[in-house]
Amino acid sequence: MSTLLEHLQSLVLITTLLLAILLGFALQRTQFCSMGAISDIFIMQSWLRMRQWLLAVAVMLLGTGFLYYGAWIDIHQTIYNSSKVLWLSHLVGGILFGIGMSIASGCGARNLIRLGTGNIKSLVVLVVMGLFAQMTLRGILGTIRVSSVDLMHINLSTSQDLASILHTWIAIDTPLLFLIIASVIAIILFIFSFKDRNFRQIQTWWISVVVGLSMVGFWWISGHLGFVPEDPNTLEPLFVATNSGKMESASLVAPMAYLLDYLTLFSDSSKKMSFGIILALGLCIGSFLSAWQQGNLRLIGFGSTKDTLHHLLGGALMGIGGVTALGCTFGQGMSAMSTLAISSFITVTGFIVGVYLGLRYLERSST
């Protein structure tokens, strides 16, 4: 790698780390949680945290729309917007991930935040999630995935984002059409979120803005700052420091697998720090700094054998489900959603079904 590319990679990683630390710091101060947003509806009929999540999506939609319209990023340069819709993989993976995060006390992001405060249970969940993600990416579970659910797909004549699909019927440039669709959906989500009087308190909605803007920032870092139109070594376009070779925002399942690769194969010069790994580490560091500043650092372990088994199973299901669905609640639920990819809507449906099934399982196992 040339010196210029090495410097650019360092810049991308440092910028990602700083933004992730800021996001992790903010998340530790709040109850923002994708799993909690869904479970609160089923358990308490409360939409407060779901309004937080939807507002974050609205902010991210607007930010992504303006970046794409201004030619700062290209939403088609992601793993989410191919022309092949792996509908069964997204649905099954989403359900498995939803069940897993229900019984593991949260998704990958939430467990990283808890780990930063000293939660040993979250460390176990993340290691197991990373191990099973490895197995589903390239191992024995990967062969099962490729020969089963991945076979069921729909091939489109265009990219799977809503703007590209509608462009075949509407004579408007795709970037402008994307911005229009994103703006309309964002306005609807803004209205729905702030319609609740309790939600209008700034201590409730500020985290949504921070999350949304942070995710847009990650798009900008990997898709613009880290984009090289022509790699001097291959003469191909290059997104510096990303494992997928494409533009990335926050997604936390596969990066845990890559982190295990990096730690266990450290002497292999081909294993390097990447955008996803540094983002995950940044969230944990930010959470640690927040908890340390508040004096809330404390070690928390498992309360029983059943508690241990639930978290082991939850981590395994999240590892399998996150890879199968091509993303977690931050990956498919927010990053892919901000590109208006069909896959995100299918996967989020799976998350909701999975959380419901997970909650019913926990309810029965407690009796």
C-alpha positions in Angstrom: 0.0 0.0 0.0 1.3 3.4 -0.9 2.2 6.0 1.7 -0.8 8.2 0.6 -3.2 5.3 1.0 -1.7 4.5 4.4 -2.2 8.0 5.6 -5.8 8.0 4.2 -6.6 4.8 6.0 -5.2 6.2 9.3 -7.4 9.3 8.8 -10.5 7.2 8.1 -9.9 5.0 11.2 -9.1 7.9 13.5 -12.2 9.9 12.3 -14.4 6.8 12.7 -13.0 6.1 16.2 -13.7 9.7 17.4 -17.3 9.7 16.1 -18.0 6.2 17.5 -16.6 7.3 20.9 -19.0 10.3 20.8 -21.9 8.0 19.9 -21.0 5.4 22.5 -20.8 8.2 25.1 -24.3 9.4 24.2 -25.8 6.0 24.0 -24.6 5.1 27.5 -26.5 8.1 28.9 -29.8 7.1 27.4 -32.1 4.1 27.1 -31.9 4.2 23.3 -32.3 0.5 22.2 -33.7 -1.1 19.2 -34.8 -4.2 21.0 -36.3 -2.1 23.8 -38.2 -0.1 21.2 -40.0 -3.2 20.0 -40.4 -5.0 23.3 -41.9 -1.9 25.0 -44.8 -2.0 22.6 -45.5 -5.7 23.3 -44.9 -5.5 27.0 -46.1 -2.1 28.1 -47.9 -0.7 25.0 -45.4 2.2 25.2 -44.2 3.8 21.9 -41.8 6.2 23.5 -38.6 4.3 22.6 -40.0 3.4 19.2 -40.5 7.1 18.5 -36.8 7.6 19.4 -35.8 4.9 16.9 -38.1 6.2 14.2 -36.8 9.8 14.6 -33.2 8.6 14.3 -34.2 6.9 11.1 -35.8 10.1 9.9 -32.7 12.1 10.6 -30.6 9.5 8.8 -32.9 9.4 5.8 -32.6 13.1 5.3 -28.9 13.2 5.8 -28.3 10.3 3.5 -30.6 11.8 0.9 -28.8 15.1 0.9 -25.4 13.4 0.7 -26.5 11.3 -2.2 -28.2 14.2 -4.0 -25.1 16.3 -3.6 -22.9 13.5 -5.0 -21.0 13.2 -1.8 -21.8 9.4 -1.6 -23.3 6.8 -3.8 -26.0 4.7 -2.1 -25.5 1.9 -4.7 -22.0 1.3 -3.5 -23.1 -0.7 -0.4 -23.9 -4.4 0.2 -27.5 -3.5 0.7 -28.5 -2.2 -2.8 -27.7 -5.0 -5.1 -30.3 -6.1 -7.7 -30.6 -9.5 -6.0 -33.2 -9.5 -3.1 -32.4 -12.4 -0.8 -35.9 -12.2 0.7 -35.8 -15.4 2.7 -32.4 -14.8 4.1 -33.4 -11.4 5.3 -36.6 -12.7 6.8 -35.1 -15.7 8.5 -32.0 -13.9 9.6 -34.1 -11.0 11.0 -36.3 -13.4 13.0 -33.2 -15.3 14.4 -31.6 -12.0 15.3 -34.7 -10.7 16.9 -35.1 -13.8 19.1 -31.4 -13.6 19.9 -31.4 -10.0 21.1 -34.5 -10.6 23.1 -32.9 -13.3 25.2 -29.4 -11.7 25.2 -30.6 -8.5 26.8 -30.1 -6.4 23.6 -28.6 -6.2 20.2 -24.8 -6.0 19.4 -24.7 -2.2 19.9 -26.5 -2.4 23.3 -24.1 -5.1 24.4 -21.1 -3.1 23.4 -22.5 -0.2 25.4 -23.1 -2.5 28.4 -19.6 -4.0 28.1 -18.1 -0.5 28.4 -19.7 -0.1 31.8 -18.3 -3.5 33.0 -21.0 -6.0 32.1 -19.3 -9.4 31.8 -22.5 -10.9 30.4 -22.2 -8.6 27.4 -18.6 -9.7 26.8 -19.7 -13.3 26.6 -22.6 -12.4 24.2 -20.3 -10.5 21.9 -17.6 -13.2 21.8 -20.2 -15.9 21.0 -21.9 -13.6 18.5 -18.6 -13.1 16.7 -17.8 -16.8 16.7 -21.1 -17.8 15.2 -20.8 -14.9 12.8 -17.5 -16.3 11.6 -19.1 -19.7 11.2 -22.0 -18.2 9.2 -19.7 -16.0 7.0 -17.1 -18.6 6.0 -17.6 -21.7 8.1 -19.9 -24.7 8.3 -23.0 -22.6 8.9 -22.0 -20.6 5.8 -22.3 -23.6 3.6 -25.7 -24.3 5.0 -26.8 -20.7 4.5 -25.6 -20.6 0.9 -27.2 -23.9 0.0 -30.6 -23.1 1.6 -32.1 -19.6 2.3 -29.7 -17.8 0.0 -31.1 -19.8 -3.0 -34.5 -18.0 -2.6 -34.1 -14.6 -4.2 -35.7 -12.2 -6.6 -33.6 -10.6 -9.4 -34.6 -7.1 -10.2 -33.7 -5.2 -13.3 -32.3 -2.3 -11.2 -30.9 -1.8 -7.7 -33.3 -2.6 -4.9 -33.6 0.8 -3.4 -37.1 2.4 -3.8 -35.8 5.3 -5.8 -34.1 3.1 -8.5 -37.3 1.0 -8.7 -39.6 4.0 -9.1 -37.2 5.6 -11.5 -38.3 3.0 -14.1 -41.8 4.6 -14.0 -41.1 8.2 -13.1 -38.9 10.4 -15.2 -36.9 12.0 -12.4 -33.2 11.6 -11.8 -32.6 8.9 -9.2 -30.8 11.2 -6.7 -33.5 13.8 -6.7 -36.2 11.1 -6.6 -34.4 9.5 -3.6 -34.3 12.8 -1.8 -38.0 13.4 -2.4 -39.0 9.9 -1.1 -36.6 10.2 1.9 -38.0 13.6 2.7 -41.6 12.5 2.6 -40.9 9.5 4.8 -38.8 11.6 7.2 -41.6 14.2 7.5 -44.1 11.5 8.3 -41.8 10.0 11.0 -41.1 13.5 12.4 -44.9 14.1 12.7 -45.5 10.7 14.3 -42.7 11.1 16.8 -43.5 14.6 18.0 -47.2 14.0 18.1 -46.7 12.5 21.5 -46.5 15.3 24.1 -44.1 13.3 26.3 -41.7 12.8 23.5 -41.3 16.6 22.9 -39.1 16.9 26.0 -35.5 17.4 24.8 -34.1 14.8 27.2 -36.2 12.2 25.2 -35.4 13.1 21.6 -31.9 14.5 21.6 -30.3 11.0 21.4 -32.3 10.3 18.2 -30.7 13.3 16.5 -27.2 12.2 17.7 -27.7 8.7 16.5 -29.1 9.8 13.1 -26.3 12.3 12.5 -23.6 9.9 13.6 -24.8 7.3 11.2 -24.8 9.8 8.4 -21.3 10.8 9.5 -20.2 7.2 9.1 -21.6 7.1 5.5 -19.6 10.3 4.8 -16.4 8.9 6.3 -16.4 5.6 4.5 -18.2 6.7 1.3 -16.5 10.1 0.7 -13.5 10.7 2.9 -12.3 7.1 2.4 -13.2 6.8 -1.3 -10.4 6.6 -3.9 -11.7 6.7 -7.5 -8.7 4.7 -8.7 -6.5 2.5 -6.5 -3.0 2.9 -7.8 -2.4 -0.8 -7.3 -5.5 -2.2 -9.0 -6.8 0.8 -11.0 -10.2 0.0 -9.5 -12.4 2.2 -7.2 -11.5 1.7 -3.5 -13.3 2.3 -0.2 -10.4 2.5 2.2 -10.4 0.3 5.3 -13.8 -1.4 4.8 -14.1 -5.2 5.0 -16.8 -5.4 2.4 -14.9 -3.3 -0.2 -17.9 -1.0 -0.3 -19.2 2.0 1.5 -20.2 1.2 5.1 -22.1 2.7 8.0 -22.7 1.2 11.4 -23.2 -2.6 11.4 -21.9 -4.7 14.3 -22.2 -8.4 13.7 -19.7 -9.2 11.0 -17.2 -6.7 12.5 -17.1 -8.8 15.7 -16.1 -11.8 13.5 -13.4 -9.7 11.9 -12.2 -8.5 15.3 -11.8 -12.1 16.4 -9.9 -12.8 13.2 -7.7 -9.8 13.9 -7.0 -10.8 17.5 -6.4 -14.5 16.9 -4.4 -14.1 13.7 -2.6 -10.9 14.6 0.7 -12.0 13.2 -0.9 -12.5 9.7 0.0 -9.2 8.0 -3.2 -9.4 5.9 -5.3 -8.9 9.0 -5.7 -5.2 9.7 -7.9 -2.9 11.6 -11.0 -2.0 9.6 -13.8 0.6 9.6 -16.3 -1.8 11.3 -13.9 -3.0 13.9 -12.8 0.4 15.0 -16.4 1.6 15.1 -17.4 -1.2 17.4 -14.4 -0.5 19.7 -15.2 3.2 19.7 -18.7 2.5 20.9 -17.3 0.5 23.8 -14.7 3.1 24.7 -17.3 5.9 24.6 -19.5 4.0 26.9 -16.6 3.4 29.3 -15.7 7.1 29.4 -19.3 8.0 30.1 -19.7 5.5 32.8 -16.4 6.4 34.3 -17.2 10.1 34.3 -20.5 9.3 36.1 -18.9 6.8 38.5 -21.1 4.0 37.2 -18.5 1.4 36.4 -19.2 -1.9 38.0 -18.7 -5.6 37.1 -22.0 -7.5 36.5 -22.1 -11.2 36.0 -24.6 -13.9 35.4 -27.3 -14.5 38.0 -28.0 -18.1 37.3 -27.4 -21.1 34.9 -30.5 -20.2 33.0 -29.4 -16.6 32.6 -26.0 -17.9 31.2 -27.7 -20.3 28.8 -30.0 -17.5 27.5 -27.2 -15.2 26.8 -25.1 -17.9 25.1 -28.0 -18.9 22.9 -28.9 -15.2 22.2 -25.3 -14.4 21.1 -25.3 -17.5 18.8 -28.6 -16.5 17.2 -27.5 -12.9 16.7 -24.3 -14.1 15.0 -26.2 -16.4 12.7 -29.1 -14.1 12.1 -27.0 -11.0 11.6 -24.8 -12.5 8.9 -27.8 -14.2 7.2 -29.8 -11.0 7.1 -26.7 -9.0 6.0 -27.0 -6.8 9.1 -28.2 -6.2 12.6 -30.6 -3.5 14.0 -28.0 -0.9 13.2 -26.9 -2.5 9.9 -30.2 -3.4 8.3 -32.5 -1.5 10.7 -30.8 1.9 10.2 -27.9 1.9 7.7 -29.8 -0.1 5.0 -33.1 1.6 5.8 -31.4 5.0 5.1 -30.7 3.8 1.6 -34.4 2.7 1.1 -33.3 -0.8 0.4 -36.1 -3.4 0.2 -34.0 -5.8 2.2 -34.2 -3.4 5.2 -38.0 -3.5 5.3 -38.0 -7.3 5.1 -35.4 -7.6 7.8 -37.0 -5.2 10.2 -40.2 -7.2 9.9 -38.2 -10.2 10.9 -36.8 -8.3 13.9 -40.3 -7.5 15.1 -41.4 -11.1 14.7 -38.3 -12.4 16.4 -38.6 -10.1 19.4 -42.2 -11.2 19.9 -41.2 -14.9 19.8 -38.2 -14.2 22.1 -40.4 -12.5 24.6 -43.0 -15.3 24.5 -40.1 -17.8 25.1 -38.8 -15.8 28.1 -42.3 -15.5 29.5 -42.8 -19.3 29.4 -39.3 -20.1 30.6 -39.9 -18.0 33.7 -43.0 -19.9 34.8 
